[in-house]
Amino acid sequence: MNWLASLSSQPLFHRLGVTLLEFLWQGTLVALVWGAVRAMLARAKPSARYAAGCVALVAMISIPTWTFLTAPSAAPDRPLPERFLSATGGERSAALTGALVSDTNRITLEKVRGFARQLEPWPVVIWAVGVVLLCLRFLTGWAAVARLRRGAEILASESLQRALTEIARAMRISRPVRLLQSAAVQVPTALGLLRPAILLPLSGLTGLTTRQLEALIAHELAHVRRHDYLINLLQTAVETLLFYHPAVWWISASVRIERENCCDDLAVESTGDAGTYARALLHLEEERAGSVQLALAATGGPLLARIGRLFPRFTGEPAANPGRAGALLALAAIVLLGAAATGPSPTDAFPGAMGGAFAEDSPALVSPAREIESRPPVQTTVFNQMSPSPARPKATSSETPSEPKTSSARTLTESAAHTPTQSSARTPTESSARTLTEEDLEDFRMHGVTPDFVRDIEALGYTHASPSTLVSLRTHGVTVEYLRRINELFGQRISLDAAIDLRNHGVLPEYASEMSRIFGKLSPDAVESLRTHGVSPEYVTRFRDQGYGSLSADDAILMRNHGVDPAAAGELVKMGFPKPTLDQLLRARNHGVTVEYVRGMREAGMGIPSLEVVVSLRNHGITPEYLKGMKEQGFAKLSSDEAIALRNHGVTPEYVRELRQLGYTALSIDETVSLRNHGITADFIRKTNTSAGKRLSVDELIESRIWRRSER
């Protein structure tokens, strides 16, 4: 072990060992403060908790860095006291005996420090091995991400590409983001720092609706907007260097959870559809089989908790108490100050520095969390007790300590009962009795959930609505009358979640009734899809007026998504075309064929027998301006095939003009194409004719061009 002893004698090795050991208590203090701050921000936005977590991680890496820079290069040698050196013989023996009695604590500490110095090399060696292994794991993940990108293909769906562009513009993302598809991923995944890309799974494209895919794309774009890929790399670096401290992994895991929550909020904000996004997450969880660590997937984090955030849920968990969180923060500050006042300096070895500040049995570190967890829910049957209660007598000294909580619950019940819409003559059924928390009652009061509203909902058959669902109904404007009319239109009692989705997407009973009249009986999902894609009754009526009486709901959505104007079909028929099919209209629209384009091509003299020919001309870049330019140069009556041949071989009006200026005014289409294919330019013709002393023919020019190439 000579190599280990030699290595441990190096100054930097000693400083690194002190830094690693000191960080054990330093990281614990940071974790305590972070826990208190997190409790204070329990009801805040995820972005606030995410920022606090990032600050905690920065503190985690900054503190050991400062310790390493300020630690001494070697452990100091502590000389014996001066009285030991001045004494001799029996006097020194007596003095030594007295010193040992009086300095027992100090000598014990010296022994501990000496033992720590013997063990000091091993933590550094173990830490170095762990860092190397995690670096290898990091590089393996990096290579896997690179393989994912190389094996991906550009997504061919124009609708999703268009959705990507629109959502990126709404999120103010200026960097280009590529949309790719890959069979190697099971969930949408964002990757790349300088050239961001979003990978969509091939299997997921068939199992998700367009709206759900758009919501997931919005989630991945949120990662791009927030530069989460870079933050994730830095976060991985912190985990690699400080892997041995559990607090680092705890804080880092919290940061990853809040990162996904932030992106969920941005995705819902950009799409305006929390229900569709939640269903997409559930579908992906069924398909997920794992993802690469360095990539950012839509299913990161605890899925049920993320979906629960998207809706007002009341799980009975106690709310964050700022007072208790402040007590935790004050406790952490006291511990920190105590450690700073009594703990040793970075020059001391770690075992002596631990002291007793972190005793496992210390009640001061356990009681705050235990007190928060022990808070009992309020037991009350609000649905059959939400009525004014008689005045209660003042509490006497004989009442038990538990009575104030019951009084608090009853006070909330009474306040919820004093609403203008309550009818004292009505009595709810006993089956409506529920156990609610104080938070449930407070939310009922804030959102106007009254006994009459609950009774009317139950009268429609919804006898098992949860408190969170009742609040959601009021929050999203779902009234009893709305539920009654929607159920009558669909001929069934739809779920309350489905009613909330319909109301969120603006599906009014009048709209649902009109769409059912046009298309026949429709499901709630079909009506919601029509409304989401902007299909109005007027839009469908205009199509049917053009002779498309068999237009289905899916056809209407497809036409609306691609911006097909029903009036275009009528205009094309007026121009002499046969009535186009829906597929022809869709293909023409996707290739940029408009009524104005067709009209311009005919005015330029192009004979167009069918709509397919128009699409072919448009695909080859033939415009009315091109035809007019060729007509000015002598090609007046071009067929569609001739125009395509000239355009494909790069024959432009400018090229023909240069040939005519050199005297070649009667060239055929084949001769012009042949000259262009052989790379014969006006400058070549000018030099060749000057050298020959005459104007050469087309064949002679081509032979001269071939001969010169062969000489090279």
LUMPATI-216413 format. One record per residue (C-alpha): x, y, z; residue in three letters. Coordinates in steps of 0.25 Angstrom, whole numbers, padded with zeros to 4 digits, always signed. Layout:
! LUMPATI-216413
XYZALA ...
//
This chain:
! LUMPATI-216413
+0000+0000+0000MET +0012+0009-0002ASN +0005+0016-0014TRP -0007+0019-0005LEU +0002+0025+0006ALA +0010+0033-0005SER -0003+0038-0011LEU -0009+0042+0002SER +0003+0051+0005SER +0000+0060-0007GLN -0006+0073-0003PRO -0017+0073-0013LEU -0021+0059-0008PHE -0022+0064+0006HIS -0031+0076+0002ARG -0040+0067-0006LEU -0042+0057+0006GLY -0045+0069+0015VAL -0055+0074+0005THR -0062+0061+0003LEU -0063+0058+0018LEU -0068+0073+0021GLU -0079+0072+0011PHE -0086+0061+0019LEU -0091+0071+0029TRP -0091+0083+0019GLN -0100+0076+0010GLY -0109+0072+0021THR -0111+0086+0025LEU -0114+0090+0011VAL -0124+0079+0011ALA -0131+0084+0024LEU -0132+0098+0018VAL -0137+0093+0005TRP -0148+0084+0012GLY -0153+0096+0020ALA -0153+0105+0007VAL -0160+0094+0000ARG -0171+0093+0010ALA -0173+0108+0010MET -0175+0107-0006LEU -0184+0095-0005ALA -0196+0104-0011ARG -0187+0112-0020ALA -0185+0110-0035LYS -0176+0099-0039PRO -0167+0109-0045SER -0164+0115-0031ALA -0161+0101-0025ARG -0152+0098-0038TYR -0144+0111-0036ALA -0142+0108-0021ALA -0137+0094-0024GLY -0127+0099-0035CYS -0122+0109-0024VAL -0121+0097-0015ALA -0113+0089-0025LEU -0104+0101-0028VAL -0101+0102-0013ALA -0098+0088-0012MET -0087+0089-0022ILE -0082+0103-0018SER -0080+0100-0003ILE -0070+0088-0006PRO -0063+0096-0016THR -0061+0107-0006TRP -0056+0097+0004THR -0046+0091-0005PHE -0041+0105-0009LEU -0039+0109+0006THR -0035+0096+0012ALA -0020+0094+0017PRO -0011+0086+0008SER -0007+0077+0020ALA -0012+0073+0034ALA -0005+0082+0044PRO +0004+0076+0054ASP +0000+0079+0068ARG +0013+0080+0078PRO +0012+0077+0092LEU +0010+0088+0102PRO +0023+0096+0106GLU +0023+0090+0121ARG +0025+0076+0115PHE +0038+0081+0108LEU +0044+0089+0120SER +0042+0078+0130ALA +0052+0067+0132THR +0053+0053+0138GLY +0043+0051+0150GLY +0038+0065+0148GLU +0034+0062+0134ARG +0027+0049+0138SER +0019+0057+0149ALA +0016+0068+0139ALA +0011+0058+0129LEU +0002+0051+0138THR -0004+0064+0142GLY -0006+0068+0128ALA -0013+0055+0124LEU -0023+0057+0135VAL -0026+0071+0132SER -0025+0070+0117ASP -0033+0057+0115THR -0043+0063+0105ASN -0033+0069+0096ARG -0024+0057+0096ILE -0036+0048+0092THR -0039+0057+0081LEU -0025+0056+0076GLU -0026+0041+0076LYS -0039+0042+0068VAL -0032+0052+0058ARG -0020+0042+0057GLY -0030+0031+0054PHE -0037+0039+0043ALA -0024+0043+0037ARG -0021+0028+0035GLN -0035+0025+0028LEU -0034+0038+0020GLU -0029+0032+0007PRO -0040+0022+0006TRP -0052+0032+0004PRO -0044+0039-0007VAL -0041+0026-0014VAL -0055+0021-0013ILE -0061+0034-0018TRP -0051+0034-0030ALA -0056+0020-0034VAL -0071+0025-0033GLY -0068+0037-0041VAL -0062+0029-0052VAL -0073+0019-0052LEU -0084+0030-0053LEU -0076+0037-0064CYS -0076+0024-0072LEU -0091+0023-0070ARG -0092+0038-0074PHE -0084+0035-0087LEU -0092+0023-0090THR -0105+0031-0089GLY -0099+0041-0098TRP -0096+0031-0108ALA -0110+0025-0107ALA -0116+0039-0110VAL -0107+0041-0122ALA -0111+0028-0128ARG -0126+0032-0125LEU -0124+0044-0134ARG -0116+0037-0145ARG -0127+0026-0146GLY -0139+0036-0146ALA -0146+0040-0159GLU -0153+0053-0162ILE -0168+0052-0159LEU -0176+0053-0172ALA -0189+0058-0165SER -0191+0072-0170GLU -0202+0075-0160SER -0192+0072-0148LEU -0181+0080-0155GLN -0191+0091-0156ARG -0195+0089-0141ALA -0180+0089-0137LEU -0178+0103-0144THR -0191+0109-0138GLU -0188+0104-0124ILE -0173+0109-0125ALA -0178+0122-0129ARG -0188+0123-0118ALA -0177+0120-0108MET -0167+0130-0114ARG -0157+0119-0118ILE -0148+0125-0128SER -0139+0113-0130ARG -0142+0103-0141PRO -0147+0090-0135VAL -0148+0078-0144ARG -0159+0068-0142LEU -0154+0053-0144LEU -0160+0039-0143GLN -0153+0027-0138SER -0156+0013-0134ALA -0146+0013-0123ALA -0154+0022-0114VAL -0168+0019-0107GLN -0171+0033-0103VAL -0169+0047-0109PRO -0155+0051-0105THR -0147+0064-0106ALA -0132+0064-0108LEU -0121+0073-0113GLY -0115+0086-0108LEU -0111+0094-0120LEU -0120+0087-0130ARG -0132+0082-0122PRO -0141+0072-0128ALA -0154+0064-0123ILE -0155+0049-0126LEU -0169+0043-0127LEU -0171+0028-0126PRO -0176+0021-0138LEU -0185+0013-0129SER -0190+0025-0122GLY -0195+0032-0135LEU -0205+0021-0137THR -0210+0021-0123GLY -0212+0036-0120LEU -0221+0046-0127THR -0216+0058-0134THR -0220+0067-0122ARG -0213+0058-0112GLN -0200+0058-0120LEU -0201+0073-0121GLU -0202+0074-0106ALA -0189+0065-0104LEU -0182+0073-0115ILE -0185+0085-0107ALA -0179+0078-0094HIS -0166+0075-0102GLU -0165+0089-0107LEU -0167+0094-0093ALA -0154+0087-0090HIS -0147+0094-0102VAL -0152+0108-0098ARG -0147+0106-0083ARG -0133+0101-0088HIS -0136+0088-0079ASP -0126+0080-0087TYR -0115+0088-0083LEU -0120+0089-0068ILE -0121+0074-0068ASN -0107+0072-0073LEU -0102+0081-0061LEU -0111+0074-0052GLN -0105+0061-0056THR -0091+0067-0054ALA -0095+0070-0039VAL -0100+0056-0037GLU -0087+0050-0042THR -0078+0058-0034LEU -0086+0058-0021LEU -0092+0044-0023PHE -0089+0039-0009TYR -0099+0049-0001HIS -0113+0045-0001PRO -0118+0059+0000ALA -0112+0062-0014VAL -0121+0051-0020TRP -0133+0056-0012TRP -0132+0070-0017ILE -0129+0066-0031SER -0141+0057-0032ALA -0150+0068-0027SER -0144+0077-0038VAL -0147+0067-0048ARG -0162+0066-0043ILE -0164+0081-0043GLU -0158+0082-0057ARG -0168+0073-0063GLU -0179+0080-0055ASN -0174+0093-0061CYS -0175+0087-0075CYS -0189+0082-0072ASP -0194+0095-0069ASP -0188+0101-0082LEU -0194+0090-0090ALA -0208+0092-0084VAL -0206+0107-0086GLU -0202+0106-0100SER -0213+0096-0104THR -0224+0100-0094GLY -0228+0086-0093ASP -0224+0079-0079ALA -0233+0067-0082GLY -0227+0063-0095THR -0213+0065-0090TYR -0216+0056-0077ALA -0222+0045-0086ARG -0209+0046-0095ALA -0201+0044-0083LEU -0209+0032-0078LEU -0207+0025-0092HIS -0192+0028-0092LEU -0191+0021-0078GLU -0197+0009-0084GLU -0187+0008-0095GLU -0175+0013-0088ARG -0164+0003-0086ALA -0153+0012-0082GLY -0145+0024-0087SER -0131+0030-0088VAL -0127+0038-0076GLN -0120+0049-0084LEU -0133+0051-0092ALA -0146+0058-0087LEU -0158+0050-0088ALA -0173+0054-0086ALA -0175+0043-0076THR -0164+0047-0067GLY -0167+0049-0052GLY -0179+0042-0044PRO -0190+0041-0054LEU -0202+0041-0045LEU -0197+0053-0037ALA -0195+0061-0050ARG -0209+0057-0056ILE -0215+0061-0042GLY -0209+0075-0043ARG -0216+0078-0056LEU -0229+0077-0049PHE -0235+0082-0036PRO -0233+0070-0027ARG -0236+0069-0012PHE -0228+0057-0006THR -0230+0061+0008GLY -0215+0064+0010GLU -0212+0076+0019PRO -0209+0089+0013ALA -0195+0095+0014ALA -0195+0103+0027ASN -0186+0115+0026PRO -0184+0116+0041GLY -0179+0102+0042ARG -0170+0104+0030ALA -0164+0116+0036GLY -0162+0108+0049ALA -0154+0098+0041LEU -0146+0109+0034LEU -0143+0115+0048ALA -0139+0101+0053LEU -0130+0099+0041ALA -0124+0113+0044ALA -0121+0110+0058ILE -0114+0097+0055VAL -0106+0104+0045LEU -0102+0115+0054LEU -0099+0105+0065GLY -0090+0097+0056ALA -0083+0110+0052ALA -0081+0114+0066ALA -0076+0100+0072THR -0072+0092+0060GLY -0057+0092+0056PRO -0051+0099+0045SER -0048+0092+0031PRO -0034+0089+0037THR -0040+0078+0046ASP -0043+0064+0042ALA -0057+0060+0040PHE -0060+0051+0052PRO -0057+0062+0061GLY -0065+0072+0053ALA -0078+0064+0054MET -0079+0067+0069GLY -0094+0064+0073GLY -0101+0073+0064ALA -0107+0062+0057PHE -0111+0052+0067ALA -0121+0042+0062GLU -0130+0043+0074ASP -0131+0058+0074SER -0146+0061+0076PRO -0144+0075+0070ALA -0141+0069+0056LEU -0153+0060+0057VAL -0165+0067+0063SER -0168+0077+0053PRO -0170+0067+0042ALA -0177+0058+0051ARG -0186+0069+0056GLU -0190+0073+0041ILE -0193+0058+0038GLU -0202+0056+0050SER -0212+0067+0046ARG -0225+0059+0046PRO -0236+0062+0035PRO -0249+0068+0039VAL -0260+0058+0041GLN -0273+0064+0036THR -0285+0060+0027THR -0286+0073+0019VAL -0296+0068+0009PHE -0307+0066+0020ASN -0302+0076+0030GLN -0300+0089+0022MET -0311+0097+0028SER -0311+0108+0039PRO -0308+0102+0053SER -0314+0108+0065PRO -0305+0117+0073ALA -0295+0109+0081ARG -0292+0113+0096PRO -0278+0117+0099LYS -0268+0107+0102ALA -0265+0104+0117THR -0253+0100+0123SER -0257+0085+0124SER -0257+0084+0109GLU -0247+0074+0103THR -0235+0080+0095PRO -0241+0073+0083SER -0253+0082+0083GLU -0247+0094+0076PRO -0245+0086+0063LYS -0259+0081+0063THR -0264+0095+0065SER -0255+0100+0053SER -0261+0089+0044ALA -0275+0093+0049ARG -0272+0108+0047THR -0268+0105+0032LEU -0281+0097+0030THR -0289+0108+0035GLU -0283+0118+0026SER -0284+0109+0014ALA -0299+0108+0018ALA -0302+0123+0018HIS -0303+0124+0003THR -0313+0132-0005PRO -0318+0120-0013THR -0320+0110-0001GLN -0334+0105+0001SER -0337+0102+0016SER -0349+0093+0012ALA -0341+0083+0004ARG -0334+0071+0011THR -0323+0063+0004PRO -0323+0048+0005THR -0315+0040+0015GLU -0307+0034+0003SER -0300+0047+0001SER -0293+0047+0014ALA -0278+0049+0011ARG -0265+0051+0020THR -0259+0064+0016LEU -0247+0072+0020THR -0246+0087+0024GLU -0240+0090+0011GLU -0252+0083+0004ASP -0262+0092+0011LEU -0253+0105+0009GLU -0253+0101-0006ASP -0268+0099-0006PHE -0270+0113+0000ARG -0260+0120-0010MET -0266+0113-0023HIS -0281+0114-0019GLY -0284+0099-0017VAL -0297+0100-0010THR -0306+0089-0004PRO -0316+0092-0015ASP -0305+0090-0026PHE -0301+0077-0020VAL -0316+0072-0019ARG -0319+0076-0033ASP -0306+0069-0038ILE -0310+0056-0031GLU -0325+0057-0036ALA -0318+0055-0050LEU -0312+0042-0045GLY -0299+0047-0041TYR -0299+0041-0027THR -0284+0039-0025HIS -0278+0052-0030ALA -0265+0055-0022SER -0263+0068-0016PRO -0252+0071-0026SER -0262+0068-0037THR -0273+0077-0031LEU -0263+0089-0030VAL -0258+0086-0045SER -0272+0087-0049LEU -0274+0101-0043ARG -0260+0105-0048THR -0263+0102-0062HIS -0277+0107-0063GLY -0284+0094-0064VAL -0298+0097-0059THR -0309+0087-0056VAL -0317+0092-0068GLU -0305+0090-0077TYR -0304+0075-0072LEU -0319+0073-0074ARG -0319+0078-0088ARG -0306+0071-0092ILE -0311+0058-0087ASN -0324+0059-0094GLU -0317+0062-0107LEU -0307+0050-0106PHE -0318+0041-0101GLY -0309+0037-0089GLN -0304+0041-0076ARG -0290+0045-0080ILE -0279+0046-0069SER -0276+0059-0062LEU -0262+0059-0067ASP -0267+0058-0081ALA -0277+0069-0078ALA -0265+0078-0073ILE -0257+0075-0086ASP -0269+0079-0094LEU -0271+0092-0087ARG -0256+0095-0087ASN -0256+0094-0102HIS -0268+0103-0104GLY -0278+0092-0108VAL -0291+0098-0105LEU -0305+0090-0106PRO -0308+0098-0118GLU -0295+0094-0125TYR -0297+0080-0121ALA -0312+0080-0126SER -0308+0086-0139GLU -0297+0076-0142MET -0306+0065-0138SER -0316+0070-0148ARG -0306+0071-0159ILE -0298+0058-0157PHE -0308+0049-0150GLY -0306+0044-0136LYS -0291+0047-0131LEU -0284+0043-0118SER -0279+0054-0109PRO -0265+0051-0113ASP -0268+0054-0128ALA -0275+0067-0125VAL -0264+0071-0116GLU -0254+0068-0127SER -0262+0076-0137LEU -0263+0088-0128ARG -0248+0087-0125THR -0244+0087-0140HIS -0253+0099-0143GLY -0263+0092-0151VAL -0276+0101-0151SER -0290+0097-0156PRO -0288+0108-0166GLU -0275+0102-0172TYR -0282+0088-0173VAL -0294+0095-0180THR -0285+0102-0190ARG -0279+0088-0194PHE -0293+0082-0196ARG -0297+0094-0204ASP -0286+0090-0214GLN -0291+0076-0215GLY -0284+0069-0204TYR -0296+0063-0197GLY -0289+0051-0192SER -0278+0059-0185LEU -0276+0052-0171SER -0271+0058-0158ALA -0257+0052-0160ASP -0257+0058-0174ASP -0261+0071-0169ALA -0250+0071-0159ILE -0240+0067-0169LEU -0244+0078-0179MET -0244+0089-0168ARG -0230+0085-0163ASN -0224+0087-0176HIS -0231+0100-0179GLY -0240+0095-0191VAL -0250+0105-0195ASP -0263+0100-0200PRO -0264+0111-0210ALA -0252+0106-0217ALA -0260+0094-0222ALA -0270+0103-0228GLY -0260+0112-0235GLU -0253+0100-0241LEU -0266+0095-0247VAL -0269+0108-0253LYS -0255+0108-0260MET -0259+0095-0267GLY -0253+0085-0258PHE -0261+0072-0253PRO -0266+0073-0239LYS -0253+0070-0231PRO -0254+0059-0220THR -0251+0062-0206LEU -0237+0055-0208ASP -0234+0064-0220GLN -0238+0077-0212LEU -0229+0072-0201LEU -0217+0069-0210ARG -0219+0082-0218ALA -0219+0090-0205ARG -0207+0083-0199ASN -0199+0086-0212HIS -0202+0101-0212GLY -0212+0100-0223VAL -0222+0112-0222THR -0233+0117-0230VAL -0224+0129-0233GLU -0213+0120-0238TYR -0222+0112-0248VAL -0228+0125-0253ARG -0214+0131-0255GLY -0209+0118-0262MET -0220+0119-0272ARG -0218+0134-0275GLU -0204+0131-0278ALA -0209+0121-0289GLY -0207+0108-0282MET -0217+0097-0286GLY -0221+0089-0273ILE -0229+0077-0276PRO -0231+0073-0261SER -0228+0076-0247LEU -0217+0066-0246GLU -0209+0073-0257VAL -0210+0086-0249VAL -0204+0079-0237VAL -0193+0074-0245SER -0190+0087-0251LEU -0190+0094-0237ARG -0181+0083-0232ASN -0170+0086-0243HIS -0170+0100-0240GLY -0177+0105-0252ILE -0184+0118-0250THR -0192+0128-0258PRO -0180+0137-0259GLU -0171+0126-0264TYR -0181+0123-0275LEU -0182+0138-0279LYS -0167+0139-0280GLY -0166+0127-0289MET -0177+0133-0297LYS -0169+0146-0299GLU -0157+0138-0304GLN -0165+0130-0315GLY -0171+0118-0308PHE -0185+0123-0308ALA -0193+0110-0308LYS -0186+0100-0298LEU -0193+0088-0294SER -0192+0083-0279SER -0182+0073-0283ASP -0174+0082-0290GLU -0174+0093-0279ALA -0170+0082-0269ILE -0159+0077-0278ALA -0153+0091-0280LEU -0154+0095-0265ARG -0148+0082-0261ASN -0136+0084-0269HIS -0133+0098-0264GLY -0138+0105-0277VAL -0142+0119-0272THR -0147+0131-0280PRO -0134+0138-0278GLU -0126+0126-0284TYR -0135+0127-0296VAL -0133+0142-0297ARG -0118+0140-0297GLU -0118+0130-0309LEU -0127+0139-0317ARG -0118+0151-0315GLN -0107+0142-0321LEU -0116+0139-0334GLY -0122+0126-0330TYR -0136+0131-0331THR -0143+0118-0337ALA -0139+0107-0327LEU -0148+0096-0324SER -0151+0091-0310ILE -0142+0079-0312ASP -0131+0087-0317GLU -0132+0097-0306THR -0132+0086-0295VAL -0120+0079-0302SER -0112+0092-0301LEU -0116+0094-0287ARG -0113+0079-0283ASN -0099+0080-0289HIS -0096+0092-0281GLY -0094+0102-0293ILE -0095+0116-0288THR -0096+0129-0296ALA -0082+0132-0293ASP -0077+0118-0298PHE -0085+0121-0311ILE -0079+0134-0313ARG -0065+0129-0311LYS -0067+0117-0320THR -0073+0125-0331ASN -0062+0135-0331THR -0051+0124-0332SER -0059+0118-0343ALA -0061+0131-0350GLY -0076+0127-0352LYS -0089+0124-0345ARG -0088+0109-0342LEU -0101+0100-0342SER -0107+0094-0330VAL -0100+0080-0334ASP -0087+0087-0336GLU -0087+0094-0323LEU -0090+0081-0316ILE -0079+0074-0323GLU -0069+0085-0319SER -0074+0084-0305ARG -0072+0069-0304ILE -0058+0070-0311TRP -0053+0081-0301ARG -0058+0072-0289ARG -0050+0060-0295SER -0037+0068-0296GLU -0038+0071-0281ARG 
//
